[in-house]
Amino acid sequence: MHMKDNLINFLYDKNYFISIYENYIYVFNYLELISLSAQNITLKLENFQLEITGSNLFITKMLPNEILIKGNFQKVGFNYE
């Protein structure tokens, strides 16, 4: 394991981490990008799906387990199906 991964695991001692700001949403430790459009983004996390709806949604940063989404958010919800 890399030193960066060890440090991140130490700082984010959680299965996932979601930060919501005015025009940004940051998600740490997502598993999969399920759907992507300018009005809807759905991410798979360990026990649920994160559903983001709004307008002008787009991804500004995407790494294997981190994603930063920008746009005008109307609704952020969890789907436990």
WOJOCOR-V773990 format. One record per pair of residues at least 24 apart in sequence whose C-alpha atoms are under 6 Angstrom apart, sorted by the first residue. I is the first residue (numbers start at 1). J is the second residue. D is the distance in whole Angstrom. If there is no record, write none. Layout:
# WOJOCOR-V773990
I	J	D
I	J	D
This chain:
# WOJOCOR-V773990
23	70	6
23	71	5
24	69	6
24	70	5
25	68	6
25	69	5
26	67	6
26	68	5
27	66	6
27	67	5
28	66	5
29	65	5
29	66	6
30	65	5
48	79	6
48	80	5
49	78	6
49	79	5
50	77	6
50	78	5
51	76	6
51	77	5
52	76	5
